């Protein structure tokens, strides 16, 4: 079963009101609550707690969801990917600008 994506999601591929280009198809499972959100802003605006990045050494955690096919990726596999390894949907390389907000 595909995990739920929380926050102001605008389509079935995990795009949100903040980021909705064709490449914005990733949701992040936040370490603080274990819930998927499309972006840090969605979490900050709708969760009842502050966000917390995954700590160093969490590379084995399933923490990234491909919004196109629903595949969950580990932090390590996401770090090296520019597209989903299952469906080849391209990911937004600018997410790297926010990487420290999600992963330690």
Secondary structure, DSSP 8 states (H G I E B T S, - for coil): ----EESSB-STTS-BSS--STT--EEEE-TTT--EESSHHHHHHH-SS----B-TT-TTSEEEEETTT--EEEHHHHHT-SB-TTT--B--GGGGGGHHHHB-
